[in-house]
């Protein structure tokens, strides 16, 4: 079943540097969909459309539809705060709040109005477990989050998103600053999380795209060139431009 | 992938193509030479081919190791990955064809200078056809020539016809004169090895089609090894 349906979507920034042209893409639930391609191709722009982060950008033109469970999220009637609770996002650089590890996770819940302390505490453990960080921090939850390593901070950011129980998780190059072991832990946790969430990932390399993708979409200069299962995309892509890119002939 | 890495991968694939062409050439000569040694009772040539099988095996494992290192270090994708996967497979096919040549050389040593049977002429023709198919199959692989790879397996029919002819004639010989049983049986093994060798050339062509198209196909073989008795 498709969680998100992007229909004939186009976007243009006022400086004309990057745009998306007539993108149509069906994003299945409980899978990892990877948006990959060279820089400037529109991957992050498309990702940001999915929780309306582009509302803050200087967009001059936008058309088409983006349906989440059949509802058009681009509609003026959409409650953007509620949307972002449903569609969480992890960025390239981990940005932890200047609080303890625990408070990094409870802050969002408290802001969202959660008052039940049992639920909040349960959520701390649960989200840390899901982000594969619990075993490393369970004995020091009240230490400052800033003391964690880069890889741990990024998993804390993922746990912070998970604490709010979203339905969709967007990840924009979440491991670009991490070492291979931390990268492996994040990728491994994503494989577990897809049972419960719809995951959309902009990877930091073609290799990461190949390792993680259930479904892969290749974007080039604002155009969606090819969509295929991860197994097919990296062994036998159909479009010559995709072949050239995954073989490292450009990009 | 940075341009420098791409160039390294291109160079490594080119190197692998050279090695597989060389290995194919050695195996081709082994097939032709083994039947020639049998025909002329050339013990020295038979021994040389028998011993050279170790060189073929060594080259096969070197090629495999090198292809695996390239996969691990260059992380190839798409057709690059399919080329390297096919190299692993084709190296194995060549080694097995080399084993068939070794088997024929052993028969040549066993028969010594005994006068070959007149079916030798068919065996030589089978060896020439197999070696020629092998030569062009390896050429098609390194040139990524799908059209040629698709056409070569059809020639296997000629080998099958010759094999059936040799089989029937040798059977008749054995029935008519028990003194022929020993030599005829050895000749039959030679025919069998050549026929199997040609089947493995077909496998190489299947790998070339997989490399170029990404499709795993199987050519029709009425006498597939799995059906053989």
Interface residues (C-beta under 8 A of the other chain):
Chain A: X206 X207 X210 X234 X235 X236 X237 X242 X243 X246 X247 X248 X249 X251
Chain B: X1 X2 X5 X6 X9 X75 X76 X77 X78 X79 X80 X81 X82 X214
